[in-house]
Amino acid sequence: MATLALLSASSPPPSLLLRPMPSSLLRPLLPLRRRLSLAAAAAARPDTTLWTEAPVTTIHPASADGSLFHISIDAGDLASSYTSPGQYLQVRLPGSEKPSFLAIASPPPSLDSSPTGEFEFLVKKIAGSVAELLCGLRSGDVVELSAVMGKGFEIHRISPADAFQSVLIFATGSGISPIRSLIESGFNANERSDVRLYYGARNLQRMAYQDRFEYWESTGVKIIPVLSRPEDKWKGEHGYVQAAFSKAKELVNPSSTGAVLCGHKQMAEDVTSVLVADGVSKEKILKNF
């Protein structure tokens, strides 16, 4: 709240006496009933988002413990508006006003060698959330989709490949969803000398897309799973992805290094701090929001 300076005992100039009080100072003086009325009116404004009905085509668990689900939806004409990996949209149940924001996991149709017109999602099942309701749907059930949103990962900022030989990718949990889209869309990973994906999950039971790792590595991406609570027999990296990267680093040339981040906020902040401290330009650290 703005503070008001006390006027001196001498009479103020007439211009000050006649000057109207700024609206920003009048607003807090409105009666409580009036403020509540304005708030109610704002809440009653109609939703201007355009919604498109779309049927669910497939749905099944995407992790061994059932905490993640793979959901495919026939996007119809919306499919052509999805142009960049990392874009997202809102999904809701018909008759509901509460949506869930979901990143699209499948590659954009224009970048996919066999486009189907479907949007694929990786959905984390959270008790009491819209996502939990979505995970309980069946093939043929209808949902509503908003328009595709966001710019996605601006991969042109770390292109061409010969100028950015190192690309470090970091994902945690369901944040792997748009990373899958990026990898399978192709960003010339096989033309770069060092492309690493640090993929964090609690354990292998909660790690999605393990069946795609071999394919991803064939495109030039080295997969480094990092488990925060691994099984006893786990021989790989454990802890958090930011710690695993800090331990390894191996940055050959920070000026020719780019990064892509998606997942927990703290992870993104920590990784960004480490990269910038090592000389990587913040403009070359990509996010999808």
C-alpha positions as CSV (number, residue, x, y, z in Angstrom):
1,M,0.0,0.0,0.0
2,A,1.3,3.4,-0.9
3,T,2.2,5.7,2.0
4,L,1.1,9.4,2.3
5,A,3.6,12.0,3.3
6,L,2.3,14.5,6.0
7,L,1.7,18.0,4.8
8,S,3.6,20.9,6.5
9,A,1.7,23.3,8.8
10,S,1.8,26.0,6.1
11,S,-1.1,26.2,3.7
12,P,-0.6,24.1,0.6
13,P,-0.8,25.6,-2.8
14,P,-4.4,25.9,-4.3
15,S,-3.3,23.4,-7.1
16,L,-2.8,20.7,-4.5
17,L,-6.1,21.4,-2.8
18,L,-8.0,21.2,-6.1
19,R,-6.1,18.1,-7.5
20,P,-8.3,15.0,-7.2
21,M,-7.1,12.1,-5.2
22,P,-5.6,9.3,-7.4
23,S,-8.0,6.4,-8.0
24,S,-5.4,4.0,-6.6
25,L,-5.9,5.8,-3.2
26,L,-9.6,5.9,-3.4
27,R,-10.0,2.1,-4.1
28,P,-9.2,1.0,-0.5
29,L,-11.8,3.5,0.8
30,L,-14.7,1.8,-1.0
31,P,-17.2,0.3,1.4
32,L,-16.7,-3.4,2.0
33,R,-20.1,-4.2,0.6
34,R,-19.2,-2.4,-2.7
35,R,-15.9,-4.2,-2.9
36,L,-17.5,-7.6,-2.4
37,S,-20.1,-6.7,-5.1
38,L,-17.3,-5.9,-7.6
39,A,-15.5,-9.1,-6.8
40,A,-18.7,-11.1,-7.3
41,A,-19.3,-9.4,-10.6
42,A,-15.8,-10.3,-11.7
43,A,-16.2,-13.9,-10.7
44,A,-19.5,-14.1,-12.7
45,R,-17.9,-13.0,-16.0
46,P,-18.4,-15.7,-18.6
47,D,-15.5,-17.9,-19.6
48,T,-14.3,-16.6,-23.0
49,T,-12.1,-19.6,-23.7
50,L,-13.1,-21.5,-26.8
51,W,-13.6,-25.2,-26.1
52,T,-13.6,-28.1,-28.6
53,E,-15.2,-31.4,-27.8
54,A,-12.8,-34.3,-28.5
55,P,-13.0,-38.1,-27.8
56,V,-10.4,-40.1,-25.9
57,T,-8.9,-42.7,-28.1
58,T,-6.6,-44.6,-25.8
59,I,-5.8,-44.5,-22.1
60,H,-3.6,-46.8,-20.0
61,P,-1.0,-46.6,-17.2
62,A,2.3,-45.1,-18.2
63,S,4.2,-46.1,-15.0
64,A,4.4,-49.4,-13.2
65,D,2.9,-47.9,-10.0
66,G,-0.1,-46.4,-11.8
67,S,0.8,-42.8,-10.8
68,L,1.1,-41.7,-14.4
69,F,-1.3,-42.3,-17.3
70,H,-0.9,-42.1,-21.1
71,I,-3.9,-40.5,-22.7
72,S,-4.5,-40.0,-26.4
73,I,-7.2,-37.6,-27.6
74,D,-8.5,-37.1,-31.2
75,A,-7.7,-33.4,-31.6
76,G,-9.4,-33.0,-34.9
77,D,-8.8,-29.6,-36.5
78,L,-6.9,-28.4,-33.4
79,A,-4.0,-30.7,-34.5
80,S,-2.8,-28.2,-37.2
81,S,-2.4,-25.4,-34.6
82,Y,0.2,-27.5,-32.7
83,T,3.5,-26.4,-34.2
84,S,6.3,-26.5,-31.6
85,P,7.4,-29.0,-29.0
86,G,6.7,-27.7,-25.5
87,Q,3.3,-26.2,-26.3
88,Y,0.4,-27.0,-24.0
89,L,-3.4,-26.6,-23.6
90,Q,-6.3,-26.9,-21.2
91,V,-8.3,-30.1,-20.8
92,R,-11.6,-30.3,-18.9
93,L,-14.6,-32.6,-18.6
94,P,-17.9,-31.4,-20.3
95,G,-20.0,-29.4,-17.9
96,S,-17.0,-28.6,-15.7
97,E,-15.4,-25.1,-15.4
98,K,-12.2,-26.4,-13.9
99,P,-9.5,-27.4,-16.4
100,S,-6.1,-29.0,-16.2
101,F,-3.1,-27.6,-18.0
102,L,-1.3,-30.3,-19.9
103,A,1.8,-30.3,-22.1
104,I,1.5,-32.2,-25.3
105,A,3.8,-35.3,-25.4
106,S,3.4,-36.3,-29.0
107,P,5.4,-34.4,-31.8
108,P,3.7,-31.7,-33.7
109,P,2.0,-33.1,-36.9
110,S,4.2,-31.0,-39.2
111,L,7.3,-32.5,-37.6
112,D,6.0,-36.1,-37.3
113,S,6.7,-38.5,-40.1
114,S,3.4,-40.3,-39.5
115,P,0.9,-37.7,-38.1
116,T,-2.4,-39.0,-36.7
117,G,-4.2,-35.9,-35.6
118,E,-4.1,-37.1,-32.0
119,F,-2.7,-35.3,-29.0
120,E,-0.9,-37.6,-26.6
121,F,-0.5,-36.6,-22.9
122,L,1.4,-37.9,-19.9
123,V,-0.9,-37.2,-16.9
124,K,0.1,-37.4,-13.3
125,K,-2.8,-38.8,-11.1
126,I,-3.2,-36.5,-8.2
127,A,-6.0,-37.3,-5.6
128,G,-8.8,-34.8,-5.8
129,S,-7.6,-33.1,-9.0
130,V,-9.0,-32.7,-12.5
131,A,-6.1,-34.9,-13.6
132,E,-7.4,-37.8,-11.4
133,L,-10.7,-37.6,-13.2
134,L,-9.0,-37.6,-16.6
135,C,-7.1,-40.7,-15.6
136,G,-10.4,-42.4,-14.8
137,L,-11.8,-42.0,-18.3
138,R,-12.3,-44.7,-20.9
139,S,-11.8,-44.9,-24.6
140,G,-14.7,-43.1,-26.3
141,D,-15.3,-40.7,-23.4
142,V,-15.5,-37.0,-24.5
143,V,-13.4,-34.1,-23.1
144,E,-13.1,-30.5,-24.0
145,L,-9.8,-28.9,-25.3
146,S,-8.8,-25.3,-25.3
147,A,-6.7,-23.8,-28.1
148,V,-3.0,-24.7,-28.1
149,M,-1.0,-22.3,-26.0
150,G,2.6,-21.1,-25.6
151,K,5.6,-20.7,-27.9
152,G,7.0,-24.1,-26.9
153,F,10.8,-24.6,-26.7
154,E,12.4,-22.0,-28.9
155,I,15.0,-24.4,-30.2
156,H,16.2,-21.8,-32.8
157,R,18.0,-20.1,-29.9
158,I,20.4,-23.1,-29.6
159,S,20.8,-23.6,-33.3
160,P,22.5,-24.5,-35.7
161,A,23.8,-27.7,-34.3
162,D,27.5,-26.9,-35.2
163,A,27.3,-23.8,-33.1
164,F,25.8,-25.5,-30.1
165,Q,27.5,-28.8,-29.8
166,S,26.4,-29.4,-26.2
167,V,22.7,-29.5,-25.3
168,L,21.8,-30.5,-21.7
169,I,18.2,-31.5,-21.0
170,F,16.7,-31.7,-17.5
171,A,13.3,-33.2,-16.7
172,T,11.6,-34.4,-13.5
173,G,8.4,-36.4,-13.1
174,S,5.7,-35.7,-15.7
175,G,7.9,-32.9,-17.0
176,I,9.3,-35.5,-19.3
177,S,6.1,-35.1,-21.4
178,P,7.1,-32.1,-23.6
179,I,10.7,-33.4,-23.6
180,R,9.5,-36.5,-25.3
181,S,7.9,-34.2,-28.0
182,L,11.2,-32.4,-28.4
183,I,13.3,-35.5,-28.8
184,E,11.0,-37.2,-31.2
185,S,10.4,-34.1,-33.2
186,G,14.2,-34.0,-33.8
187,F,16.6,-31.1,-33.1
188,N,19.6,-32.5,-34.8
189,A,20.9,-34.3,-31.7
190,N,22.9,-36.7,-33.8
191,E,24.8,-33.7,-35.3
192,R,25.9,-32.5,-31.8
193,S,28.8,-34.0,-29.8
194,D,27.2,-33.9,-26.3
195,V,23.4,-34.2,-25.8
196,R,22.4,-35.5,-22.4
197,L,19.0,-36.0,-20.7
198,Y,19.0,-36.0,-16.9
199,Y,15.6,-37.5,-16.1
200,G,14.6,-37.5,-12.5
201,A,11.9,-39.7,-10.8
202,R,11.4,-41.2,-7.3
203,N,12.2,-44.7,-8.6
204,L,11.9,-46.8,-11.7
205,Q,8.3,-47.7,-10.8
206,R,7.4,-44.0,-11.4
207,M,9.6,-43.4,-14.5
208,A,7.6,-43.1,-17.7
209,Y,8.8,-43.8,-21.3
210,Q,11.4,-46.4,-20.3
211,D,10.4,-48.3,-23.4
212,R,11.4,-45.3,-25.6
213,F,14.9,-44.9,-24.1
214,E,16.6,-47.1,-26.8
215,Y,14.9,-45.1,-29.5
216,W,15.9,-41.7,-27.9
217,E,19.5,-42.8,-27.6
218,S,19.5,-43.8,-31.3
219,T,18.7,-40.2,-32.2
220,G,21.8,-39.0,-30.3
221,V,20.5,-38.3,-26.8
222,K,22.3,-39.9,-23.9
223,I,19.8,-40.9,-21.2
224,I,20.9,-40.4,-17.5
225,P,18.1,-41.6,-15.1
226,V,18.4,-40.1,-11.7
227,L,16.4,-41.7,-8.8
228,S,15.7,-39.8,-5.6
229,R,14.5,-43.0,-3.8
230,P,16.0,-45.9,-5.8
231,E,15.6,-49.6,-5.2
232,D,18.3,-51.4,-3.3
233,K,19.8,-52.9,-6.5
234,W,20.0,-49.5,-8.4
235,K,23.5,-48.9,-9.6
236,G,22.9,-45.6,-11.4
237,E,22.6,-42.0,-10.3
238,H,20.6,-41.3,-7.2
239,G,19.5,-38.1,-5.6
240,Y,18.3,-35.1,-7.6
241,V,19.1,-34.2,-11.2
242,Q,20.7,-30.9,-10.2
243,A,23.1,-32.7,-7.9
244,A,23.9,-35.4,-10.5
245,F,24.7,-32.7,-13.1
246,S,26.8,-30.7,-10.6
247,K,28.8,-33.8,-9.9
248,A,29.4,-34.6,-13.6
249,K,29.3,-31.2,-15.4
250,E,31.9,-31.8,-18.1
251,L,31.2,-28.6,-19.9
252,V,33.6,-28.4,-22.8
253,N,32.7,-24.9,-24.0
254,P,30.0,-23.0,-22.1
255,S,29.6,-20.5,-25.0
256,S,28.5,-23.3,-27.3
257,T,26.2,-25.0,-24.7
258,G,22.4,-24.8,-24.6
259,A,19.9,-26.3,-22.1
260,V,16.3,-27.3,-22.0
261,L,14.4,-27.5,-18.6
262,C,11.0,-28.9,-17.6
263,G,9.9,-30.0,-14.2
264,H,9.9,-28.9,-10.6
265,K,10.5,-25.2,-10.1
266,Q,13.3,-25.8,-7.6
267,M,15.1,-28.0,-10.0
268,A,14.8,-25.4,-12.8
269,E,16.1,-22.7,-10.5
270,D,19.0,-24.7,-9.2
271,V,20.1,-26.0,-12.6
272,T,19.9,-22.5,-14.1
273,S,22.1,-21.1,-11.3
274,V,24.7,-23.8,-11.9
275,L,24.7,-23.3,-15.7
276,V,24.9,-19.5,-15.5
277,A,27.7,-19.7,-12.9
278,D,29.7,-21.9,-15.3
279,G,29.3,-19.4,-18.1
280,V,26.2,-20.6,-20.0
281,S,24.1,-17.7,-21.3
282,K,20.7,-17.5,-19.7
283,E,19.3,-16.8,-23.1
284,K,20.4,-20.3,-24.1
285,I,18.4,-22.0,-21.3
286,L,15.0,-22.9,-22.7
287,K,11.7,-23.5,-20.9
288,N,8.3,-23.9,-22.4
289,F,6.5,-21.3,-20.3
